[in-house]
């Protein structure tokens, strides 16, 4: 099955570490990053995808795969 996640957070080291951790868990970048400004800070976003065995269920915990 194909899985999709969209990571978001302040554009800081913590966000980059979350994306790096996902890449090292077998996720792949899907498209380029996005940036927005909420009036206080810059918010980054990055779509990631992963293909795994099994069948899709709405009960999946994507962060654990």
Steps between C-alpha positions, in 0.01 A plus 500: 500500500611857443505739795509880503586741781535875511737624768465858621659716765706810565787529251772405747746222578229291666296491177807403297576221748141366469531489121846339525369237744215414263742467207713262706187293578444438130275794411581698183449865417194571286539835330675801640461663839246771567537810715239732644506782751240515777582855607748385763714224354570315176325162478656228285325203344623192318301219342648151534394161363578136576396166357448216749342156504146460626160650438394856566292572809388829652637370832864509381745703707708646217767634735578145617554358149 
